[in-house]
Amino acid sequence: MTEAYLISFAQNSLTVAIMIAGPVLIVSLVIGSLVSLIQAATQINEATMTFVPKIIAIILVLTLLGGWMGQQIISYTSGIFNDLPNLVK
């Protein structure tokens, strides 16, 4: 196991993690910002008003992109297992 392999492994791990978590985090950020803007404009300070739209948006994103996310995880994991014999050399 060389330094180059470890760096490549860490880089690929972070890339996959960002690709999988990115859509959910971006949607949550956008919905949270929009709801906060609406709350500031209307002066309604209800805690559930930010929570419920975020949960609905996250469920929608996971429903639409869940298959793709799972495929990315499976592809990355199978790549690691296929490369495992090269690590013990």
PDB file of N, CA, C and O in Angstrom:
ATOM      1  N   MET A   1       0.861  -1.170   0.000  1.00  0.00           N
ATOM      2  CA  MET A   1       0.000   0.000   0.000  1.00  0.00           C
ATOM      3  C   MET A   1       0.906   1.232   0.000  1.00  0.00           C
ATOM      4  O   MET A   1       1.676   1.454   0.935  1.00  0.00           O
ATOM      5  N   THR A   2       0.802   1.999  -1.031  1.00  0.00           N
ATOM      6  CA  THR A   2       1.658   3.173  -1.173  1.00  0.00           C
ATOM      7  C   THR A   2       0.918   4.437  -0.745  1.00  0.00           C
ATOM      8  O   THR A   2      -0.294   4.439  -0.530  1.00  0.00           O
ATOM      9  N   GLU A   3       1.692   5.499  -0.632  1.00  0.00           N
ATOM     10  CA  GLU A   3       1.083   6.781  -0.282  1.00  0.00           C
ATOM     11  C   GLU A   3       0.135   7.258  -1.369  1.00  0.00           C
ATOM     12  O   GLU A   3      -0.922   7.820  -1.082  1.00  0.00           O
ATOM     13  N   ALA A   4       0.517   7.029  -2.612  1.00  0.00           N
ATOM     14  CA  ALA A   4      -0.332   7.458  -3.731  1.00  0.00           C
ATOM     15  C   ALA A   4      -1.675   6.745  -3.696  1.00  0.00           C
ATOM     16  O   ALA A   4      -2.713   7.346  -3.975  1.00  0.00           O
ATOM     17  N   TYR A   5      -1.652   5.456  -3.351  1.00  0.00           N
ATOM     18  CA  TYR A   5      -2.912   4.716  -3.267  1.00  0.00           C
ATOM     19  C   TYR A   5      -3.771   5.246  -2.128  1.00  0.00           C
ATOM     20  O   TYR A   5      -4.981   5.410  -2.286  1.00  0.00           O
ATOM     21  N   LEU A   6      -3.157   5.513  -0.990  1.00  0.00           N
ATOM     22  CA  LEU A   6      -3.922   6.038   0.148  1.00  0.00           C
ATOM     23  C   LEU A   6      -4.531   7.403  -0.164  1.00  0.00           C
ATOM     24  O   LEU A   6      -5.673   7.681   0.202  1.00  0.00           O
ATOM     25  N   ILE A   7      -3.769   8.241  -0.833  1.00  0.00           N
ATOM     26  CA  ILE A   7      -4.294   9.559  -1.208  1.00  0.00           C
ATOM     27  C   ILE A   7      -5.436   9.410  -2.201  1.00  0.00           C
ATOM     28  O   ILE A   7      -6.453  10.095  -2.097  1.00  0.00           O
ATOM     29  N   SER A   8      -5.265   8.513  -3.163  1.00  0.00           N
ATOM     30  CA  SER A   8      -6.327   8.260  -4.142  1.00  0.00           C
ATOM     31  C   SER A   8      -7.572   7.692  -3.468  1.00  0.00           C
ATOM     32  O   SER A   8      -8.693   8.077  -3.798  1.00  0.00           O
ATOM     33  N   PHE A   9      -7.370   6.778  -2.526  1.00  0.00           N
ATOM     34  CA  PHE A   9      -8.481   6.188  -1.783  1.00  0.00           C
ATOM     35  C   PHE A   9      -9.232   7.255  -0.993  1.00  0.00           C
ATOM     36  O   PHE A   9     -10.463   7.296  -1.017  1.00  0.00           O
ATOM     37  N   ALA A  10      -8.496   8.115  -0.295  1.00  0.00           N
ATOM     38  CA  ALA A  10      -9.133   9.179   0.486  1.00  0.00           C
ATOM     39  C   ALA A  10      -9.871  10.160  -0.421  1.00  0.00           C
ATOM     40  O   ALA A  10     -10.971  10.608  -0.098  1.00  0.00           O
ATOM     41  N   GLN A  11      -9.262  10.487  -1.550  1.00  0.00           N
ATOM     42  CA  GLN A  11      -9.897  11.418  -2.489  1.00  0.00           C
ATOM     43  C   GLN A  11     -11.183  10.827  -3.053  1.00  0.00           C
ATOM     44  O   GLN A  11     -12.202  11.514  -3.126  1.00  0.00           O
ATOM     45  N   ASN A  12     -11.144   9.568  -3.450  1.00  0.00           N
ATOM     46  CA  ASN A  12     -12.344   8.915  -3.980  1.00  0.00           C
ATOM     47  C   ASN A  12     -13.427   8.792  -2.916  1.00  0.00           C
ATOM     48  O   ASN A  12     -14.611   8.960  -3.205  1.00  0.00           O
ATOM     49  N   SER A  13     -13.018   8.497  -1.687  1.00  0.00           N
ATOM     50  CA  SER A  13     -13.994   8.393  -0.593  1.00  0.00           C
ATOM     51  C   SER A  13     -14.710   9.718  -0.371  1.00  0.00           C
ATOM     52  O   SER A  13     -15.933   9.756  -0.239  1.00  0.00           O
ATOM     53  N   LEU A  14     -13.947  10.797  -0.331  1.00  0.00           N
ATOM     54  CA  LEU A  14     -14.555  12.113  -0.128  1.00  0.00           C
ATOM     55  C   LEU A  14     -15.426  12.522  -1.309  1.00  0.00           C
ATOM     56  O   LEU A  14     -16.478  13.134  -1.127  1.00  0.00           O
ATOM     57  N   THR A  15     -14.989  12.185  -2.513  1.00  0.00           N
ATOM     58  CA  THR A  15     -15.782  12.514  -3.700  1.00  0.00           C
ATOM     59  C   THR A  15     -17.129  11.809  -3.673  1.00  0.00           C
ATOM     60  O   THR A  15     -18.162  12.421  -3.944  1.00  0.00           O
ATOM     61  N   VAL A  16     -17.118  10.526  -3.348  1.00  0.00           N
ATOM     62  CA  VAL A  16     -18.374   9.769  -3.284  1.00  0.00           C
ATOM     63  C   VAL A  16     -19.259  10.301  -2.160  1.00  0.00           C
ATOM     64  O   VAL A  16     -20.470  10.436  -2.337  1.00  0.00           O
ATOM     65  N   ALA A  17     -18.667  10.602  -1.011  1.00  0.00           N
ATOM     66  CA  ALA A  17     -19.454  11.125   0.111  1.00  0.00           C
ATOM     67  C   ALA A  17     -20.106  12.460  -0.240  1.00  0.00           C
ATOM     68  O   ALA A  17     -21.264  12.696   0.105  1.00  0.00           O
ATOM     69  N   ILE A  18     -19.377  13.324  -0.919  1.00  0.00           N
ATOM     70  CA  ILE A  18     -19.931  14.628  -1.310  1.00  0.00           C
ATOM     71  C   ILE A  18     -21.017  14.458  -2.363  1.00  0.00           C
ATOM     72  O   ILE A  18     -22.044  15.135  -2.318  1.00  0.00           O
ATOM     73  N   MET A  19     -20.787  13.548  -3.315  1.00  0.00           N
ATOM     74  CA  MET A  19     -21.796  13.321  -4.360  1.00  0.00           C
ATOM     75  C   MET A  19     -23.091  12.766  -3.769  1.00  0.00           C
ATOM     76  O   MET A  19     -24.178  13.096  -4.242  1.00  0.00           O
ATOM     77  N   ILE A  20     -22.982  11.936  -2.749  1.00  0.00           N
ATOM     78  CA  ILE A  20     -24.175  11.330  -2.162  1.00  0.00           C
ATOM     79  C   ILE A  20     -24.883  12.307  -1.225  1.00  0.00           C
ATOM     80  O   ILE A  20     -26.109  12.415  -1.250  1.00  0.00           O
ATOM     81  N   ALA A  21     -24.122  13.010  -0.408  1.00  0.00           N
ATOM     82  CA  ALA A  21     -24.735  13.914   0.569  1.00  0.00           C
ATOM     83  C   ALA A  21     -25.101  15.266  -0.033  1.00  0.00           C
ATOM     84  O   ALA A  21     -25.969  15.962   0.495  1.00  0.00           O
ATOM     85  N   GLY A  22     -24.457  15.642  -1.121  1.00  0.00           N
ATOM     86  CA  GLY A  22     -24.649  16.965  -1.709  1.00  0.00           C
ATOM     87  C   GLY A  22     -26.079  17.336  -2.047  1.00  0.00           C
ATOM     88  O   GLY A  22     -26.552  18.385  -1.609  1.00  0.00           O
ATOM     89  N   PRO A  23     -26.790  16.507  -2.816  1.00  0.00           N
ATOM     90  CA  PRO A  23     -28.158  16.894  -3.179  1.00  0.00           C
ATOM     91  C   PRO A  23     -29.073  17.112  -1.974  1.00  0.00           C
ATOM     92  O   PRO A  23     -29.867  18.053  -1.955  1.00  0.00           O
ATOM     93  N   VAL A  24     -28.963  16.252  -0.984  1.00  0.00           N
ATOM     94  CA  VAL A  24     -29.815  16.387   0.207  1.00  0.00           C
ATOM     95  C   VAL A  24     -29.455  17.659   0.966  1.00  0.00           C
ATOM     96  O   VAL A  24     -30.340  18.398   1.398  1.00  0.00           O
ATOM     97  N   LEU A  25     -28.169  17.914   1.128  1.00  0.00           N
ATOM     98  CA  LEU A  25     -27.746  19.102   1.866  1.00  0.00           C
ATOM     99  C   LEU A  25     -28.104  20.392   1.136  1.00  0.00           C
ATOM    100  O   LEU A  25     -28.512  21.368   1.765  1.00  0.00           O
ATOM    101  N   ILE A  26     -27.954  20.401  -0.178  1.00  0.00           N
ATOM    102  CA  ILE A  26     -28.279  21.608  -0.952  1.00  0.00           C
ATOM    103  C   ILE A  26     -29.772  21.907  -0.891  1.00  0.00           C
ATOM    104  O   ILE A  26     -30.169  23.056  -0.698  1.00  0.00           O
ATOM    105  N   VAL A  27     -30.601  20.877  -1.055  1.00  0.00           N
ATOM    106  CA  VAL A  27     -32.053  21.077  -0.985  1.00  0.00           C
ATOM    107  C   VAL A  27     -32.453  21.547   0.408  1.00  0.00           C
ATOM    108  O   VAL A  27     -33.286  22.443   0.544  1.00  0.00           O
ATOM    109  N   SER A  28     -31.874  20.956   1.431  1.00  0.00           N
ATOM    110  CA  SER A  28     -32.183  21.363   2.799  1.00  0.00           C
ATOM    111  C   SER A  28     -31.771  22.813   3.049  1.00  0.00           C
ATOM    112  O   SER A  28     -32.495  23.563   3.704  1.00  0.00           O
ATOM    113  N   LEU A  29     -30.624  23.202   2.532  1.00  0.00           N
ATOM    114  CA  LEU A  29     -30.158  24.578   2.687  1.00  0.00           C
ATOM    115  C   LEU A  29     -31.072  25.565   1.975  1.00  0.00           C
ATOM    116  O   LEU A  29     -31.423  26.606   2.531  1.00  0.00           O
ATOM    117  N   VAL A  30     -31.453  25.241   0.749  1.00  0.00           N
ATOM    118  CA  VAL A  30     -32.313  26.145  -0.029  1.00  0.00           C
ATOM    119  C   VAL A  30     -33.687  26.277   0.620  1.00  0.00           C
ATOM    120  O   VAL A  30     -34.192  27.387   0.783  1.00  0.00           O
ATOM    121  N   ILE A  31     -34.294  25.152   0.990  1.00  0.00           N
ATOM    122  CA  ILE A  31     -35.622  25.194   1.621  1.00  0.00           C
ATOM    123  C   ILE A  31     -35.557  25.934   2.951  1.00  0.00           C
ATOM    124  O   ILE A  31     -36.432  26.746   3.251  1.00  0.00           O
ATOM    125  N   GLY A  32     -34.529  25.661   3.750  1.00  0.00           N
ATOM    126  CA  GLY A  32     -34.381  26.352   5.032  1.00  0.00           C
ATOM    127  C   GLY A  32     -34.224  27.849   4.866  1.00  0.00           C
ATOM    128  O   GLY A  32     -34.792  28.628   5.631  1.00  0.00           O
ATOM    129  N   SER A  33     -33.451  28.257   3.863  1.00  0.00           N
ATOM    130  CA  SER A  33     -33.257  29.690   3.610  1.00  0.00           C
ATOM    131  C   SER A  33     -34.548  30.358   3.145  1.00  0.00           C
ATOM    132  O   SER A  33     -34.880  31.458   3.587  1.00  0.00           O
ATOM    133  N   LEU A  34     -35.272  29.685   2.250  1.00  0.00           N
ATOM    134  CA  LEU A  34     -36.539  30.254   1.772  1.00  0.00           C
ATOM    135  C   LEU A  34     -37.559  30.381   2.898  1.00  0.00           C
ATOM    136  O   LEU A  34     -38.239  31.400   3.013  1.00  0.00           O
ATOM    137  N   VAL A  35     -37.664  29.354   3.720  1.00  0.00           N
ATOM    138  CA  VAL A  35     -38.628  29.406   4.828  1.00  0.00           C
ATOM    139  C   VAL A  35     -38.214  30.475   5.833  1.00  0.00           C
ATOM    140  O   VAL A  35     -39.071  31.185   6.358  1.00  0.00           O
ATOM    141  N   SER A  36     -36.920  30.603   6.109  1.00  0.00           N
ATOM    142  CA  SER A  36     -36.458  31.645   7.026  1.00  0.00           C
ATOM    143  C   SER A  36     -36.732  33.037   6.473  1.00  0.00           C
ATOM    144  O   SER A  36     -37.077  33.953   7.219  1.00  0.00           O
ATOM    145  N   LEU A  37     -36.577  33.190   5.169  1.00  0.00           N
ATOM    146  CA  LEU A  37     -36.880  34.474   4.534  1.00  0.00           C
ATOM    147  C   LEU A  37     -38.366  34.797   4.653  1.00  0.00           C
ATOM    148  O   LEU A  37     -38.737  35.934   4.945  1.00  0.00           O
ATOM    149  N   ILE A  38     -39.208  33.804   4.429  1.00  0.00           N
ATOM    150  CA  ILE A  38     -40.657  34.001   4.567  1.00  0.00           C
ATOM    151  C   ILE A  38     -41.017  34.316   6.014  1.00  0.00           C
ATOM    152  O   ILE A  38     -41.854  35.180   6.275  1.00  0.00           O
ATOM    153  N   GLN A  39     -40.381  33.611   6.963  1.00  0.00           N
ATOM    154  CA  GLN A  39     -40.655  33.883   8.376  1.00  0.00           C
ATOM    155  C   GLN A  39     -40.227  35.295   8.760  1.00  0.00           C
ATOM    156  O   GLN A  39     -40.917  35.968   9.525  1.00  0.00           O
ATOM    157  N   ALA A  40     -39.099  35.739   8.235  1.00  0.00           N
ATOM    158  CA  ALA A  40     -38.639  37.094   8.552  1.00  0.00           C
ATOM    159  C   ALA A  40     -39.563  38.145   7.946  1.00  0.00           C
ATOM    160  O   ALA A  40     -39.802  39.191   8.549  1.00  0.00           O
ATOM    161  N   ALA A  41     -40.077  37.865   6.756  1.00  0.00           N
ATOM    162  CA  ALA A  41     -40.959  38.829   6.095  1.00  0.00           C
ATOM    163  C   ALA A  41     -42.317  38.904   6.770  1.00  0.00           C
ATOM    164  O   ALA A  41     -42.908  39.981   6.859  1.00  0.00           O
ATOM    165  N   THR A  42     -42.817  37.775   7.245  1.00  0.00           N
ATOM    166  CA  THR A  42     -44.150  37.752   7.849  1.00  0.00           C
ATOM    167  C   THR A  42     -44.121  37.820   9.368  1.00  0.00           C
ATOM    168  O   THR A  42     -45.173  37.923   9.997  1.00  0.00           O
ATOM    169  N   GLN A  43     -42.948  37.765   9.963  1.00  0.00           N
ATOM    170  CA  GLN A  43     -42.759  37.783  11.414  1.00  0.00           C
ATOM    171  C   GLN A  43     -43.490  36.648  12.110  1.00  0.00           C
ATOM    172  O   GLN A  43     -43.981  36.806  13.228  1.00  0.00           O
ATOM    173  N   ILE A  44     -43.560  35.508  11.446  1.00  0.00           N
ATOM    174  CA  ILE A  44     -44.115  34.300  12.056  1.00  0.00           C
ATOM    175  C   ILE A  44     -42.939  33.471  12.556  1.00  0.00           C
ATOM    176  O   ILE A  44     -42.086  33.070  11.764  1.00  0.00           O
ATOM    177  N   ASN A  45     -42.882  33.214  13.840  1.00  0.00           N
ATOM    178  CA  ASN A  45     -41.782  32.449  14.419  1.00  0.00           C
ATOM    179  C   ASN A  45     -42.288  31.109  14.933  1.00  0.00           C
ATOM    180  O   ASN A  45     -42.399  30.897  16.141  1.00  0.00           O
ATOM    181  N   GLU A  46     -42.584  30.234  14.034  1.00  0.00           N
ATOM    182  CA  GLU A  46     -43.067  28.898  14.368  1.00  0.00           C
ATOM    183  C   GLU A  46     -41.961  27.901  14.043  1.00  0.00           C
ATOM    184  O   GLU A  46     -41.468  27.869  12.916  1.00  0.00           O
ATOM    185  N   ALA A  47     -41.569  27.088  15.019  1.00  0.00           N
ATOM    186  CA  ALA A  47     -40.449  26.162  14.836  1.00  0.00           C
ATOM    187  C   ALA A  47     -40.757  25.075  13.816  1.00  0.00           C
ATOM    188  O   ALA A  47     -39.878  24.666  13.057  1.00  0.00           O
ATOM    189  N   THR A  48     -41.996  24.608  13.796  1.00  0.00           N
ATOM    190  CA  THR A  48     -42.334  23.531  12.860  1.00  0.00           C
ATOM    191  C   THR A  48     -42.403  24.016  11.422  1.00  0.00           C
ATOM    192  O   THR A  48     -42.377  23.210  10.492  1.00  0.00           O
ATOM    193  N   MET A  49     -42.492  25.324  11.233  1.00  0.00           N
ATOM    194  CA  MET A  49     -42.574  25.855   9.874  1.00  0.00           C
ATOM    195  C   MET A  49     -41.271  25.630   9.101  1.00  0.00           C
ATOM    196  O   MET A  49     -41.300  25.523   7.875  1.00  0.00           O
ATOM    197  N   THR A  50     -40.142  25.556   9.787  1.00  0.00           N
ATOM    198  CA  THR A  50     -38.886  25.255   9.102  1.00  0.00           C
ATOM    199  C   THR A  50     -38.640  23.758   9.019  1.00  0.00           C
ATOM    200  O   THR A  50     -38.020  23.278   8.071  1.00  0.00           O
ATOM    201  N   PHE A  51     -39.117  23.030   9.996  1.00  0.00           N
ATOM    202  CA  PHE A  51     -38.838  21.597  10.076  1.00  0.00           C
ATOM    203  C   PHE A  51     -39.611  20.792   9.038  1.00  0.00           C
ATOM    204  O   PHE A  51     -39.025  19.966   8.338  1.00  0.00           O
ATOM    205  N   VAL A  52     -40.891  21.016   8.931  1.00  0.00           N
ATOM    206  CA  VAL A  52     -41.749  20.205   8.057  1.00  0.00           C
ATOM    207  C   VAL A  52     -41.393  20.352   6.576  1.00  0.00           C
ATOM    208  O   VAL A  52     -41.278  19.330   5.901  1.00  0.00           O
ATOM    209  N   PRO A  53     -41.212  21.557   6.029  1.00  0.00           N
ATOM    210  CA  PRO A  53     -40.837  21.638   4.610  1.00  0.00           C
ATOM    211  C   PRO A  53     -39.491  20.984   4.299  1.00  0.00           C
ATOM    212  O   PRO A  53     -39.313  20.389   3.237  1.00  0.00           O
ATOM    213  N   LYS A  54     -38.543  21.099   5.237  1.00  0.00           N
ATOM    214  CA  LYS A  54     -37.250  20.449   5.027  1.00  0.00           C
ATOM    215  C   LYS A  54     -37.399  18.937   4.962  1.00  0.00           C
ATOM    216  O   LYS A  54     -36.823  18.290   4.087  1.00  0.00           O
ATOM    217  N   ILE A  55     -38.167  18.375   5.881  1.00  0.00           N
ATOM    218  CA  ILE A  55     -38.366  16.922   5.903  1.00  0.00           C
ATOM    219  C   ILE A  55     -39.052  16.466   4.622  1.00  0.00           C
ATOM    220  O   ILE A  55     -38.660  15.457   4.035  1.00  0.00           O
ATOM    221  N   ILE A  56     -40.063  17.191   4.188  1.00  0.00           N
ATOM    222  CA  ILE A  56     -40.768  16.821   2.951  1.00  0.00           C
ATOM    223  C   ILE A  56     -39.819  16.898   1.756  1.00  0.00           C
ATOM    224  O   ILE A  56     -39.825  16.008   0.905  1.00  0.00           O
ATOM    225  N   ALA A  57     -39.008  17.951   1.684  1.00  0.00           N
ATOM    226  CA  ALA A  57     -38.066  18.101   0.570  1.00  0.00           C
ATOM    227  C   ALA A  57     -37.002  17.012   0.594  1.00  0.00           C
ATOM    228  O   ALA A  57     -36.635  16.486  -0.457  1.00  0.00           O
ATOM    229  N   ILE A  58     -36.504  16.667   1.772  1.00  0.00           N
ATOM    230  CA  ILE A  58     -35.491  15.616   1.878  1.00  0.00           C
ATOM    231  C   ILE A  58     -36.068  14.270   1.480  1.00  0.00           C
ATOM    232  O   ILE A  58     -35.408  13.497   0.785  1.00  0.00           O
ATOM    233  N   ILE A  59     -37.287  13.977   1.908  1.00  0.00           N
ATOM    234  CA  ILE A  59     -37.931  12.720   1.511  1.00  0.00           C
ATOM    235  C   ILE A  59     -38.119  12.679   0.000  1.00  0.00           C
ATOM    236  O   ILE A  59     -37.914  11.638  -0.623  1.00  0.00           O
ATOM    237  N   LEU A  60     -38.505  13.794  -0.586  1.00  0.00           N
ATOM    238  CA  LEU A  60     -38.677  13.861  -2.040  1.00  0.00           C
ATOM    239  C   LEU A  60     -37.354  13.632  -2.774  1.00  0.00           C
ATOM    240  O   LEU A  60     -37.305  12.888  -3.754  1.00  0.00           O
ATOM    241  N   VAL A  61     -36.284  14.269  -2.300  1.00  0.00           N
ATOM    242  CA  VAL A  61     -34.968  14.091  -2.928  1.00  0.00           C
ATOM    243  C   VAL A  61     -34.498  12.649  -2.781  1.00  0.00           C
ATOM    244  O   VAL A  61     -33.979  12.067  -3.734  1.00  0.00           O
ATOM    245  N   LEU A  62     -34.674  12.072  -1.599  1.00  0.00           N
ATOM    246  CA  LEU A  62     -34.256  10.680  -1.399  1.00  0.00           C
ATOM    247  C   LEU A  62     -35.086   9.722  -2.239  1.00  0.00           C
ATOM    248  O   LEU A  62     -34.579   8.698  -2.698  1.00  0.00           O
ATOM    249  N   THR A  63     -36.352  10.045  -2.442  1.00  0.00           N
ATOM    250  CA  THR A  63     -37.196   9.207  -3.296  1.00  0.00           C
ATOM    251  C   THR A  63     -36.737   9.280  -4.749  1.00  0.00           C
ATOM    252  O   THR A  63     -36.669   8.263  -5.439  1.00  0.00           O
ATOM    253  N   LEU A  64     -36.426  10.488  -5.207  1.00  0.00           N
ATOM    254  CA  LEU A  64     -36.022  10.662  -6.600  1.00  0.00           C
ATOM    255  C   LEU A  64     -34.596  10.184  -6.872  1.00  0.00           C
ATOM    256  O   LEU A  64     -34.335   9.588  -7.916  1.00  0.00           O
ATOM    257  N   LEU A  65     -33.680  10.436  -5.951  1.00  0.00           N
ATOM    258  CA  LEU A  65     -32.268  10.137  -6.189  1.00  0.00           C
ATOM    259  C   LEU A  65     -31.741   8.958  -5.375  1.00  0.00           C
ATOM    260  O   LEU A  65     -30.551   8.651  -5.438  1.00  0.00           O
ATOM    261  N   GLY A  66     -32.605   8.298  -4.618  1.00  0.00           N
ATOM    262  CA  GLY A  66     -32.157   7.199  -3.769  1.00  0.00           C
ATOM    263  C   GLY A  66     -31.533   6.054  -4.546  1.00  0.00           C
ATOM    264  O   GLY A  66     -30.530   5.485  -4.114  1.00  0.00           O
ATOM    265  N   GLY A  67     -32.111   5.712  -5.679  1.00  0.00           N
ATOM    266  CA  GLY A  67     -31.561   4.636  -6.500  1.00  0.00           C
ATOM    267  C   GLY A  67     -30.173   4.973  -7.019  1.00  0.00           C
ATOM    268  O   GLY A  67     -29.272   4.134  -7.012  1.00  0.00           O
ATOM    269  N   TRP A  68     -30.012   6.218  -7.473  1.00  0.00           N
ATOM    270  CA  TRP A  68     -28.706   6.663  -7.951  1.00  0.00           C
ATOM    271  C   TRP A  68     -27.678   6.671  -6.820  1.00  0.00           C
ATOM    272  O   TRP A  68     -26.532   6.267  -7.011  1.00  0.00           O
ATOM    273  N   MET A  69     -28.099   7.137  -5.636  1.00  0.00           N
ATOM    274  CA  MET A  69     -27.191   7.164  -4.489  1.00  0.00           C
ATOM    275  C   MET A  69     -26.756   5.751  -4.109  1.00  0.00           C
ATOM    276  O   MET A  69     -25.578   5.499  -3.856  1.00  0.00           O
ATOM    277  N   GLY A  70     -27.712   4.843  -4.074  1.00  0.00           N
ATOM    278  CA  GLY A  70     -27.388   3.452  -3.768  1.00  0.00           C
ATOM    279  C   GLY A  70     -26.453   2.849  -4.794  1.00  0.00           C
ATOM    280  O   GLY A  70     -25.536   2.106  -4.445  1.00  0.00           O
ATOM    281  N   GLN A  71     -26.680   3.166  -6.058  1.00  0.00           N
ATOM    282  CA  GLN A  71     -25.811   2.651  -7.123  1.00  0.00           C
ATOM    283  C   GLN A  71     -24.389   3.182  -6.975  1.00  0.00           C
ATOM    284  O   GLN A  71     -23.427   2.452  -7.212  1.00  0.00           O
ATOM    285  N   GLN A  72     -24.251   4.443  -6.585  1.00  0.00           N
ATOM    286  CA  GLN A  72     -22.919   5.009  -6.370  1.00  0.00           C
ATOM    287  C   GLN A  72     -22.199   4.308  -5.227  1.00  0.00           C
ATOM    288  O   GLN A  72     -21.010   4.008  -5.328  1.00  0.00           O
ATOM    289  N   ILE A  73     -22.918   4.049  -4.140  1.00  0.00           N
ATOM    290  CA  ILE A  73     -22.313   3.365  -2.994  1.00  0.00           C
ATOM    291  C   ILE A  73     -21.917   1.946  -3.373  1.00  0.00           C
ATOM    292  O   ILE A  73     -20.824   1.496  -3.030  1.00  0.00           O
ATOM    293  N   ILE A  74     -22.790   1.239  -4.073  1.00  0.00           N
ATOM    294  CA  ILE A  74     -22.497  -0.135  -4.481  1.00  0.00           C
ATOM    295  C   ILE A  74     -21.304  -0.169  -5.429  1.00  0.00           C
ATOM    296  O   ILE A  74     -20.429  -1.024  -5.293  1.00  0.00           O
ATOM    297  N   SER A  75     -21.263   0.744  -6.378  1.00  0.00           N
ATOM    298  CA  SER A  75     -20.152   0.802  -7.331  1.00  0.00           C
ATOM    299  C   SER A  75     -18.833   1.080  -6.620  1.00  0.00           C
ATOM    300  O   SER A  75     -17.821   0.444  -6.916  1.00  0.00           O
ATOM    301  N   TYR A  76     -18.838   2.015  -5.696  1.00  0.00           N
ATOM    302  CA  TYR A  76     -17.621   2.351  -4.964  1.00  0.00           C
ATOM    303  C   TYR A  76     -17.173   1.187  -4.083  1.00  0.00           C
ATOM    304  O   TYR A  76     -15.987   0.862  -4.032  1.00  0.00           O
ATOM    305  N   THR A  77     -18.116   0.565  -3.394  1.00  0.00           N
ATOM    306  CA  THR A  77     -17.781  -0.554  -2.518  1.00  0.00           C
ATOM    307  C   THR A  77     -17.261  -1.746  -3.308  1.00  0.00           C
ATOM    308  O   THR A  77     -16.288  -2.379  -2.898  1.00  0.00           O
ATOM    309  N   SER A  78     -17.888  -2.058  -4.422  1.00  0.00           N
ATOM    310  CA  SER A  78     -17.400  -3.176  -5.232  1.00  0.00           C
ATOM    311  C   SER A  78     -16.024  -2.862  -5.808  1.00  0.00           C
ATOM    312  O   SER A  78     -15.204  -3.767  -5.956  1.00  0.00           O
ATOM    313  N   GLY A  79     -15.756  -1.612  -6.131  1.00  0.00           N
ATOM    314  CA  GLY A  79     -14.422  -1.221  -6.580  1.00  0.00           C
ATOM    315  C   GLY A  79     -13.371  -1.432  -5.509  1.00  0.00           C
ATOM    316  O   GLY A  79     -12.256  -1.867  -5.798  1.00  0.00           O
ATOM    317  N   ILE A  80     -13.727  -1.121  -4.268  1.00  0.00           N
ATOM    318  CA  ILE A  80     -12.800  -1.343  -3.155  1.00  0.00           C
ATOM    319  C   ILE A  80     -12.533  -2.836  -2.980  1.00  0.00           C
ATOM    320  O   ILE A  80     -11.383  -3.247  -2.826  1.00  0.00           O
ATOM    321  N   PHE A  81     -13.588  -3.645  -3.002  1.00  0.00           N
ATOM    322  CA  PHE A  81     -13.407  -5.085  -2.826  1.00  0.00           C
ATOM    323  C   PHE A  81     -12.646  -5.711  -3.995  1.00  0.00           C
ATOM    324  O   PHE A  81     -11.870  -6.645  -3.794  1.00  0.00           O
ATOM    325  N   ASN A  82     -12.856  -5.214  -5.201  1.00  0.00           N
ATOM    326  CA  ASN A  82     -12.111  -5.730  -6.349  1.00  0.00           C
ATOM    327  C   ASN A  82     -10.638  -5.343  -6.285  1.00  0.00           C
ATOM    328  O   ASN A  82      -9.786  -6.070  -6.796  1.00  0.00           O
ATOM    329  N   ASP A  83     -10.332  -4.221  -5.673  1.00  0.00           N
ATOM    330  CA  ASP A  83      -8.955  -3.752  -5.564  1.00  0.00           C
ATOM    331  C   ASP A  83      -8.245  -4.311  -4.332  1.00  0.00           C
ATOM    332  O   ASP A  83      -7.045  -4.095  -4.163  1.00  0.00           O
ATOM    333  N   LEU A  84      -8.954  -5.009  -3.491  1.00  0.00           N
ATOM    334  CA  LEU A  84      -8.388  -5.543  -2.251  1.00  0.00           C
ATOM    335  C   LEU A  84      -7.189  -6.463  -2.475  1.00  0.00           C
ATOM    336  O   LEU A  84      -6.224  -6.361  -1.718  1.00  0.00           O
ATOM    337  N   PRO A  85      -7.192  -7.353  -3.469  1.00  0.00           N
ATOM    338  CA  PRO A  85      -5.995  -8.191  -3.676  1.00  0.00           C
ATOM    339  C   PRO A  85      -4.741  -7.379  -4.009  1.00  0.00           C
ATOM    340  O   PRO A  85      -3.631  -7.818  -3.707  1.00  0.00           O
ATOM    341  N   ASN A  86      -4.894  -6.234  -4.612  1.00  0.00           N
ATOM    342  CA  ASN A  86      -3.727  -5.406  -4.928  1.00  0.00           C
ATOM    343  C   ASN A  86      -3.127  -4.751  -3.691  1.00  0.00           C
ATOM    344  O   ASN A  86      -1.976  -4.317  -3.717  1.00  0.00           O
ATOM    345  N   LEU A  87      -3.890  -4.676  -2.621  1.00  0.00           N
ATOM    346  CA  LEU A  87      -3.392  -4.050  -1.397  1.00  0.00           C
ATOM    347  C   LEU A  87      -2.415  -4.940  -0.645  1.00  0.00           C
ATOM    348  O   LEU A  87      -1.498  -4.437   0.005  1.00  0.00           O
ATOM    349  N   VAL A  88      -2.594  -6.242  -0.721  1.00  0.00           N
ATOM    350  CA  VAL A  88      -1.753  -7.157   0.050  1.00  0.00           C
ATOM    351  C   VAL A  88      -0.459  -7.515  -0.665  1.00  0.00           C
ATOM    352  O   VAL A  88       0.358  -8.255  -0.119  1.00  0.00           O
ATOM    353  N   LYS A  89      -0.259  -7.012  -1.858  1.00  0.00           N
ATOM    354  CA  LYS A  89       0.988  -7.289  -2.586  1.00  0.00           C
ATOM    355  C   LYS A  89       2.131  -6.513  -2.001  1.00  0.00           C
ATOM    356  O   LYS A  89       3.259  -6.618  -2.483  1.00  0.00           O
TER     357      LYS A  89
END
